């Protein structure tokens, strides 16, 4: 693993040697982890002496050294030039930015890199303001500006759980740097640092913070000017506009957004693969009120030959087969750590057959069967290319057959449980309806489901960031929230929002 450390040089001739010395100490420690560093100094045209000292010192310390030039007049343009040079002339696994005036102790860099590596983050910040961090010697105005900036940008953009957004001590994924730096909105330096963090999170990359100790710079600190503050407050409005634009973009392409996060547990689509959130699947399969509600919704439409794709542990397939003894129910499930339980549950059911295959495997058979209905319950969100899956389902339907879909709804709810469960997306009703129509289906009907489930899901997995579905919360949801929500939907069958979406469509005759 290799990282490029970017040092934007100005008049840092008094500090650059000491900073490189600390980087050499960090490199010696990181060698144990198989990580190597090289140094890229960016010359803005006013740093000849600094560059000469840096080159000589890096050679003496055995640090690979490169030089880039930038004519940029702002932090955005300078950093963009640096990122572009690093990515063009090498293939680093990560980029590091830090202050060449010595404000950041580079000997703390191994802690940032190890966190970055372990969490798969898009951005790891060396933070003064999380527990364990501090900034001795920082003036009160600068300390207040940093904290207030974090609060203002969080309020304006929806930035979550990041305390220190004005520091430049960072470890950055190359694709994060390339994407975030491409369309800046802010113009000032303070705005640059804040916008980079907000845009990183909005694009779907994880942001984590590691406590560090800031220290007084080796060289004089530029004084805060009224113009700097005015520029920052103007930039906050511009940043807000960019974040809104990013969110509109990722709402359309949630699979890409989710895949950027190091927390996403992807689900391999091949037969024999393993399902990555088995505990959660087990809890959901025991939520009998919830599964009854789903089956009751679809059962009148299913016909006599029924296929469930991605049947999991069999909660839905077994209920359907039990209720419809004269129907032939087929359940397919590719995951090896799930299929054995499905097979055991179906063993004594004459009208339920199971196979450890994918829908593509089934559709590719020379004697491809067709069905009156094809059922997906909490499956499509696990499939990266869901539009291809829908087209496969159409091939498995007889003319006039129905496709029945149950998926998580409201992209704004996407949270910790979605990451862990391997969800590429939560669905928007308009997008789901359009996808079904583009697959050639007709009589498309999409509606929200489980209005009362929205608030507890938002609280648990967006606000509290709970990382798993446990027995107590599953039991409470199934025994309290589901009956209330179901009773309400008897009165209002098409609620304006809901935790899930139901979709029913028909293959043309």
N, C-alpha and C positions, 0 to 999 in steps of 0.2 A: 504494500500500500504506500502511495506516495502523495505528498502534499506540497503545494506551492505557497510560500509565505510572501505576501505582497506588502512591500514597504513603499509608501508614496513619499518620496524625499522632497524636502524643501531645504530650509537651512537647518539641517540636523547634523552638521559636522561634529558637534560636541557630544552627541548622544548615540550615533549610529554604531560605533564600535562596541559600546556596552550592550546595546540591544542584540547585536549579532552574537556577542559572547553568551548571552542568555539563551539565544536560540540554539547554540551549539550544545549547551547543557541539556536543553529539552530534547535535542536530537539524540544525544547519548542515552537518555532514558527511554525514548521511543524505539530505539533499535531493538530493545528486548521484545517489543511487540511486532517487530517486522515492519516498522513504519519509517520511511525516510523523508527528509525535508529538503527542498531546494528554495532558494531565495530569489525573488524577482523585485528589483528596485525600479521604481517608476520615476523618471526624470521629467519634471515639468518645465525645464529650461532655466531654473534658477538654483540648481543644486549640484554644480560641477564638483565642488570640493567634497560634498557629501557622497557623491557617486564614487569618486576616486578612493575615498577612505573605505567605503562599503566594499568595493571590489577587492581591495588589498586585504582587508580584514577577513572577508569570506574565504579568500584563498588560504590565508594562514590557518583558519579554523577548519578547513576541509569541507566547507558548505558549498554545494553547487550554486553558481551565481549566474544570473541573467539580468539584462538591462532592457527596459522598455521606455519609450518616450511618449509623452502625451502633451498635447497643446490645449487640453481642456481647461476651462476656467472655473469649473465647479467640481464638487466631489463626485457627482453622478458621471460626468464625462471622463474624469480621471480614472475612476474605478472601472468604468466600462472599457476604457482602453486597456487597463491592466488585465481584466478578465479575458478580453479578446486575445491579448498576447499570450497569456498563460495557456488558454485552450487551443490556440493555433499551433504553438511551438512545443506542446507536450500533451500528455493525457493524464493530468493529475486526478487522483481520486477525491481530493478535496482542496479547497482554497482557504487560506488564512489571511485575515486582515488584522493589523494591530498598529498602534501608534509608534512611529519611529523616534519620538521624542522621549520614550522611556516611561510613559504613563502606565503602560501595561507591562507587567513582569512576565516575559516570555517563558520563564521557567514553570509557569502555571499552565502552559499550553498543553502538556500531556493530559491533564485532567479534562480539558475541553475536547480533545481529540478522542479520548476513550469514551466519553459520554456520546459524542457524535456517532462513533462507530457502533456502540452498543444499542442505541436507540434508532439508528437509521434516520436521523434528523436531516431536514433540509438546511437548517441553520441552528448552530449552537452558539450561545452568547455567553461571554465572560461577564458576569453580572455583579454589580455592586450592591444591588438592592434586594436580593434574595437572602434567605437566612444563611449565615456563614460568610457573606460578602461584606465589604466595607470600603470606604474611600477616605482614609485619613488625609488631612491636608487639603481636601477639596473645599473651596470657598462656599459659603452658604448660598450665594446667588446661583452658582453653577449647580450645586446639589438640588436646589429647589427647581431650577429650570428642567433638569433631567427628570425629576419625579412628576412635575406638572406636565411635561411633554408626553410622558407615558400615559397619564390619565386623559389628556385631551385627545390624543390619537386613538386611544382605546374607545373613548366615547364617540368619536367621530366615525370610526371605521368598524367597530365591533371586534377589535383585536382582543383576544382572550388569553389570560394567564401569562402575560409577559410583563415583567417589572422594569427592565432596563433596556430601553430601545434606542438610546442615544449613544451608547458606546460603540467603538469600532473594533473591539476585541472579539473576533468572530471566526468560527469555522463554518464553511459554506460548501454545500454540494455544488459541483459544476453546473448541473442543469438548473439549479435554483438561480445561480448567478447569471447564467445566460438568459433565462426567461425574465427574471425580475428587473434586470438592468436595461431591458430592451425598450421600455416605454415609460420613462420617468415623468412624473407630474410636478414634483417640487423643484424649487430652484436654489434654495439655500442648503448649507451643509447640515444643519440640524434637521431640516426636512428630509434630506437624503437618508440619514440613518433611520429615522422613524418610518419613512415610506418603505424602505427595504424590508423591515420586519413585517409591517402590515401586509405588504404585497406577497411576501413569502407565505404567510399563513393563509391569505385569501386564495392563493393558487393551490392550496392543499398540502403544502409541505409542512412537516412538523417543526416546531420551534421549541428548543429546550434551553434552559439556563443553568450555568454552573457557577457557584459562588467563587469569586476571586477578590483579592485585595488590590485596589488601585493605590497608586502612590503618586506623590508629586513628581512632575516631569523633571528630567535632567536639565531642560532648558526652560526659559520663561514662558508662561502661559499667556496667550493673547487675551486681552481684556474683552469682556462682553460689551457689545455696542447696542444701542437702541435699534440700529438698523437690523442687527441680527435677530432681535426679538420680533420686530415688525415683520421681517421676512418669514420667520417661522410661523407666526399666526396666519399669515397669508397662505403659506404652504399647506396648512392643515386642511383648508377648504379644497385645495387641489388634490391632496391625497385622498380625501373622502370620495371625490369624484372618480378617481382611478379605481379605488377599491370596489365601488358600486359596479363599475364596468367589468372588472374581473369576475365578480360574483355572478353577474348576468351571463358571462361567458362560460363559467364552470358549471352553472346550472344546466346548461345544454349538454355538456360533456363531462358528466360526473364520474364516469369510469376512469378517465385520465386524472381527474382531480383526486379521486380516492387512491389511485395507484401511486401517487407521489408520496403518500404518507408512509413512514417507516412502520406505522402500527398496523397497516392493512395486512391481514392474513389471507393471502390469495388462496383460492381453491383450484387445484389442478382439475381440468375437465376430463381427464382420461380414466377409463375403467381401471380399477386397481389403485387409484389414488386414495388419499385419506382426507376426510372432512376435517377442517381445522378448528371447529368450535363444537366439539362433541358434547361437552357439558351443557351448553346452551340448548342444543338440539334435544337433549334428553329432557331438560326441564320443560321445553315447549311441548314435547310429545305427551307430557303428563298434564298439560293444561286442558282438561276435558271440556270445560265450558266453552273455551275459545275454539277448540277444534270442532265441537258440535255446531257452533255458530257458522263456521266456514262451510262445513258439509251441508248444513240445512240450506245455506244460500245457493249452493251449486246443484244439489241432488235432483231437483225437478228437471234439470236440463241435460243430464248426463247420458241418457240412452242406455243401450244394452251392452255395447262394447266400449269399455272405458280404459284409458291409459293415463296413469299418473307418472310424470317425469320427475326424477329426483325425489323419490318417495321417502328418503331418509330412513327413520326407524319404523315407518309404517303407520303412524298415527292416523293419517287421512285415509290411506288405502284400506286399512282394516275396517274402519267405520263404514266406508262406502260399500265394501263387500258384504259386511254384516247386514246392512240395511237393505241391500239389493241382491238377495240370494239368487235371483234368476238372471242377473247380469254377469258378464265375464269381465273381470277386472284384472288388468295387467299393471304391474308396478316395476319400474326400472330404477336402479340406483347404482352408480359407478363406484362409489367410495367403499374401499375394502373394510374400513373400520366401522361401517354402518350396515353394510349389506347382510352380515351374518344375523344380526338382530331382526332385520326385516324378514329374512328367510325363516327364522324360528317362529315369528308371529304368524306367518302365512301357512305354516306347515299343515294345519288341520282345517284349512279353508279351501274347499273344493273349487270355489269360483274365483280364487285369487292366485294368480301366477306371478312369480318374481324372476327378474333377470339382472345380473350384474353387468349392465351395458349402458351405453349412452344413447341418446335419441338419434344421433348420427349413425351409430352402429345399427340401430333398428331400421332406420330409413334406407340404409345402404343394402339391406338384404334383397336377394333376388325375389324372394316371396314376401316382399314387404307387406305387413298387415296394415289395414286401415281401421279407424275407430270412429264411433259416434261422437266421442268427446275426448279431448286431450286436456289434462289438468296439470297446472303448475301452482303449487302452494309454497311460497317463500323459496323460490328457486331462481327465477330470472335475475334477481339482484346479485347472485353469485357468479353469473356468467358475463364475462367481459364483453363479448360480442352478442348481446341479447337479440339484436335484429336478425342475425343469422339463425339463432335458435328458434325464433318465431317462424321463419320460413321453413325450417325443418319440421316444425309442428304442423304446418299447413299440409305438407306432403303426407303426414300420418293421419290426416283427417279424411273421411269420406266426403264427397260433395254433400253439402248441407250440414256437415258435422260442426260441432261447437268447440271453440277454444275457450277454456275457463282459467283465469289467472288471478292469483292473489299475491300482492307484492307490498313491501313497505312504501309509505307515501311521505311527501313533504321533504324535499331536499334540505330544508332548514333544520330538520331534526337530526340530520346525519351526525352521529356521535360515536362515543367510545365503543359501544356494543356493536355498531355497524362495522367499525374497523376490525374488531376481534373476530366477528363472524364472517369476514371476507366479503362484505357487501361492496360491490363496485358503485352502487348508487342507491338512493331512494327516489321514487318516481314522482314526477309531476303528471297530473291527469292529462293535460294537453299533449305532452310528449308521448305518453303511452298510447293514447288514442291515435295519434299520427302514425306511430310505428306499426300498429295493427292494420291501419288502412293501407299503408305503403306495402305491407305484405300481401295485399290482395283480399283481405277479409272484409266482410260486409256486416251490416246490422251491429256495428260496434257500440257497446254500451260500457262506459267507464264511470264508476262512482266511488266516493269516499266511504270508508268503513271504520268504525270504532272512534267516534269523536272524543269520548271521554278518556281514551287511552293517550291522547296527545300530551296533556299536561304532565302526567307522571313519567312518560318517556322522556320528555324534554328536561324535567328536573333531574332524573337519574343519570341520563347518558349525555346530556349537553352541559348542564350546570355543575352537577357533582362529579361528572366524568367517571362514573363507576365502570369498572373494566369487565364485569361479568354479570351474568344473570343467575342469581342464587335461588335456592328453594323458597325462601321466605317471600322475596319480592314476586316471584312467579306465582306462588300460591295466593298472595294478596291480590294480585292483578286478576287472576282467573276467577276468584271467588267474590270479589267486590266490584272491580272496575268493569269487567266484561258484562255481568248481568245488568248493571246500570246503563252502560252504553247500548246494550242490545234493546233494553226496554225503551230507551229514548228513540232508537231508530225504528221502533214500531210506530211511533208518532211522526217522526221525520225520516222517511226511508232514504232520502238523499241528503245527508248532512253536508254543509258547506266545506268542511275539512274533516280529516280523519287520519289516524295513525297508519292506516293501510288503504290500498285501492283494490277494488274488485273490477275485473274487466271480463266481458263476455262478448265474443264475436263469432261469426259463422263463415265457413268456407262456402263460396258461391256454388250453386247447383251446376 
